[in-house]
Amino acid sequence: MKIVEKSAPHLRKPNASVVRMMRDVVIALMPLVIFAIYNHGLDAVVILAAAIGSMVGTEYIYYQIVDYVKRDRTKHEEIKDKIAGFNKQIETAKAAYQEDSNQELYDETVEKLKAEIRKAKDELRAYKQASTKEENKRFHLFNRNFTLYNYSILVSGIIFGLTVPDSTHFMIVIIGGVAATLLVKMIFGGMGQNIFNIAGFARAFIALGFGAAVGVSNHLPVQDDGSAGATVLGSLTSNPFTEPSTFSIWDMFSGIGFPGAIGEASALLILAGALYMFVRKSFDVFVPLVYVGTVFVLSTAVMVQQDIGWWYPMTHIFSGGLLFGAVFMATDPITIPVTRPGRVYFAFGLGVITFVIRLFGQYPEGVVFAILIMNMFVPAIDYAKWSKNKFSLKSSLIFSAVILLTIFAVWVGASNV
Amino acid sequence: MIAKTKRVSDYKQLNKELPTLRYVDPEYVYINLTTNRCEEYRLDVKKGDYVKLGQILGERDGCFFKQPIYATVSGHIEDKVTKIDGTGIEVECITIRNDFQDTYDETITDRPENVIEHLTQKEMVDIVKEKALVGLGGSGFPTYIKLATEEKIDTVVINAIECEPYLSSDYRLIKDQPDEIFNGLKYIMQAVNAKQGIIAVKKTKKELIEVLENEQKRFQDLNIKIAKLGDYYPQGWEIETFKNATGIKVPIGDLPMKHGLLGFNVSTTESIYEAIKHNLPVTKRFVTVNGDGVKFPQSIRTRVGTSVKDLIKLSDGFVEDAGNIEIVIGGPMMGSSVKNDDVIITPTTTSVLVFKSVDYKEEPCVRCGSCVYSCPVDITPVSIMNAVKRNDKEAIKDLSANKCIECGLCAYVCTSKIHVTDYVRKGKSLIG
């Protein structure tokens, strides 16, 4: 028994852990994974396996390389230096022999040195054998930095897989996964250091890099020819204020037989996952609430301006990746601000950018772009000079004014689409 | 997890209802001559002298106040030794060998009620100053400075919250000596001429409320209220107690006196009663011995100057398979851990906690925001931590790290088990 000194506090909250938090996200994602496989069959299995495998594999290989480079080689170097020294002495003896031609002395010296070298090599071999289990081992099956144990890379992999449309070739998914893990996670310093949402980056990477090859083919309405423009959001892009006749709100809500990314179809299951994470307090419920709320308010404003039905805001909320992105991607704590007001501003920004891209833009990946754009603003939102833990009267007033201005801008914009 | 945490797991049920052990007669007591506030001292007695209980042994000398040193038992003076006090620093102590007679010094005489009735604020302050009373909640701030306030005080708040888990010394005190507490409050109200007195207690402590309400009947003529406050941490933080008991929000850094408020810990109130009524310094106090590293957790009424070794022995010692243990003097959230068990009980020692030491696996921060949501002073511990890591003093200042009260909640709630409080503490010291 030893008495140790530690600084206060001497207690830790028993059930607070990163592992639990990430595991909860995996559990919340499971119904979506099963539903994706049910809806899209083998396509979904291949895409998910490619997404998870590429991300987990990249991280694993990266850390194996880092460990290999950083491993302890001092003893090796020492013995190798010794052998090099002996070899040098042999060289010197050779040079001396060429000068004085003393065969006997030369043989004796070389023999002695060769014995020394043999001894050193034996030593090295013995050291290698003795330390296979410990520091000298070149290959650790379980890498201490590898973040599979806390599910963080698994979460990224599953989320990325679920955002990919069903007819995407698995090689594209693998390229996206490898690129995102390397460029966004590993280069920035691993878990907790990334600026961009890994899954979001991967999704945007394949959207921009492979364009038309990232497509939807299953469950498309019969009258269309199979282009990406045939999803609900696609038809909204071509005819912004005409109700898509092929799918009802219920189709979008349940997600059964609905075209799109393999995991984003069912609003019902996404909400169930969100409810689970909310009960377990494993995500910040304010982010999806404000995000979806912002899109709802803005689309309602457009609805009033255009004098169309309630289908319009409903379609915006239940179609595409909005709910999925709001619940699973925008809540990734590493890439969002840390304060409550900061998270509210962040989620509001997400809503505005998403809606603006949907209303005026061409890409169907509005949610992913919004998340990546807002990720860049996180350091600014968290900046020490103005980041505050609580809303003050002044900040609330300014924020309300910004909301009103945004609604006004969208109103004016909608009348000019 | 990613939500405001207000509760800290409370294991007090362990020993709350056990009878309080009376261990008032250790063979040796060690009276500290120095404290963390006073490094100089003068000693008037020498080895072999016979001293009586309540006799002045000398004087501690702080930078701006002097404090008499009192004997807490009667007996013979022995050697000077070095021990550790509750804050973890080494202090010089004088040993007294107890003669178990409790012979009181001649100055220890009761003041009759009719004399007390006519005491002025100045006279009371002099008594309190002479008896070297300090804040017994753990702060050790000299009580007479508070009592000598010249601001107009409307309300005196007695803090009986004891919001940290594991502790039950104030709990035992209220149950055993409610009369002393009410009388102490009466004297304080008389001294500062306050209109109202409030005893703040947790609303979940039904037994205490019962005891206090019963006692209240004897003090009908005084305007004393019992405020039942929510059971959360850090409810016992002075500013939080004021806010919930009176509705007055004292800004951090302001003296509560300016807002007409005066706060005392419940043990301090009791000690004020003892000083004014019986002319006694603090000689005994309740100490909780608790935690998973000690075999028999219990509350002990003990003599000031007792060695913690004795108290742990009384609690059947440490558990056998403990591995590394931590000894914490004070609460588990804010108390300080000491390097060995050679610690003495000073008037400000509320508890001795023995924990099996757990080494948590620290993971990278995932910025979940639990610390930000839970912070009672509304600062952002995680941002301060990052600023400390890159040694950015300006950012630490902008994030107002100096507001931190070191309650420990940020480290308590951390999902990555990072010692956030340590970083914030470091940040505070960086900006001075």
Contacts between the chains, C-beta under 8 A, distances in Angstrom:
chain1	res1	chain2	res2	distance
A	1	B	318	6.2
A	1	B	322	5.4
A	1	B	323	7.0
A	1	B	324	7.5
A	1	B	325	6.2
A	2	B	323	7.9
A	2	B	324	5.1
A	2	B	325	7.4
A	3	B	324	7.7
A	3	B	325	5.8
A	3	B	326	7.3
A	3	B	327	5.9
A	3	B	338	7.8
A	3	B	339	6.7
A	3	B	340	5.5
A	3	B	341	6.5
A	4	B	324	4.8
A	4	B	325	7.2
A	4	B	326	5.9
A	4	B	337	7.7
A	4	B	357	5.2
A	5	B	88	7.7
A	5	B	326	7.4
A	5	B	337	4.9
A	5	B	338	7.0
A	5	B	339	5.0
A	6	B	326	5.6
A	6	B	337	5.0
A	6	B	357	6.9
A	7	B	336	7.9
A	7	B	337	7.0
A	7	B	419	7.1
A	7	B	421	7.4
A	7	B	422	5.5
A	7	B	425	7.6
A	8	B	328	7.6
A	8	B	332	7.7
A	8	B	333	6.3
A	8	B	334	5.2
A	8	B	335	5.9
A	8	B	336	6.5
A	8	B	337	7.3
A	8	B	406	7.2
A	8	B	408	5.3
A	8	B	421	6.9
A	9	B	332	6.3
A	9	B	333	4.4
A	9	B	334	7.1
A	9	B	408	3.1
A	9	B	409	7.8
A	9	B	411	5.4
A	9	B	412	5.2
A	9	B	421	6.3
A	10	B	326	6.0
A	10	B	328	5.3
A	10	B	332	4.6
A	10	B	333	7.5
A	10	B	335	7.1
A	10	B	337	6.7
A	10	B	353	7.3
A	10	B	355	5.7
A	11	B	8	6.5
A	11	B	9	7.1
A	11	B	165	7.1
A	11	B	332	4.7
A	11	B	333	6.6
A	11	B	408	8.0
A	11	B	412	6.0
A	12	B	358	7.5
A	12	B	360	6.0
A	12	B	411	7.2
A	12	B	412	6.0
A	12	B	414	7.5
A	12	B	417	6.1
A	13	B	5	6.6
A	13	B	9	7.7
A	13	B	412	5.4
A	13	B	413	5.2
A	13	B	414	7.8
A	14	B	9	6.7
A	15	B	1	7.6
A	16	B	1	5.0
A	16	B	370	6.7
A	16	B	413	5.8
A	16	B	414	6.8
A	16	B	415	4.8
A	17	B	415	5.7
A	17	B	416	7.9
A	17	B	417	7.3
A	18	B	363	5.1
A	18	B	366	5.6
A	18	B	368	7.8
A	18	B	415	5.1
A	18	B	416	5.4
A	20	B	1	7.4
A	20	B	415	7.8
A	21	B	1	6.0
A	21	B	2	7.7
A	21	B	366	7.5
A	21	B	368	6.8
A	21	B	415	5.9
A	150	B	363	6.6
A	152	B	366	7.8
A	190	B	364	7.0
A	191	B	363	7.8
A	191	B	364	4.9
A	191	B	366	7.3
A	192	B	363	8.0
A	192	B	364	3.4
A	192	B	365	5.3
A	192	B	366	5.4
A	192	B	367	7.2
A	192	B	416	7.9
A	193	B	364	7.3
A	280	B	1	7.8
A	281	B	1	4.9
A	281	B	2	5.8
A	281	B	3	4.8
A	282	B	1	6.3
A	282	B	2	6.9
A	283	B	2	6.3
A	284	B	2	5.0
A	284	B	369	6.6
A	333	B	2	6.9
A	333	B	366	5.2
A	333	B	367	5.1
A	333	B	368	4.4
A	333	B	369	6.5
A	334	B	366	5.3
A	334	B	367	5.6
A	336	B	367	7.4
A	338	B	367	5.3
A	338	B	369	4.7
A	338	B	372	5.1
A	338	B	380	6.1
A	338	B	382	5.3
A	338	B	383	6.5
A	339	B	369	7.2
A	339	B	372	5.4
A	339	B	380	5.9
A	340	B	369	7.7
A	340	B	372	7.4
A	340	B	373	6.8
A	343	B	369	7.5
A	382	B	380	8.0
A	382	B	383	6.2
A	384	B	383	6.4
A	384	B	387	6.7
A	384	B	392	7.9
A	384	B	394	7.7
A	384	B	395	4.0
A	384	B	398	4.0
A	384	B	399	5.1
A	385	B	398	5.3
A	387	B	380	6.4
A	387	B	383	6.6
A	387	B	399	7.7
A	388	B	378	7.8
A	389	B	372	6.0
A	389	B	375	6.5
A	389	B	378	4.0
A	389	B	379	6.2
A	389	B	380	5.7
A	390	B	378	5.2
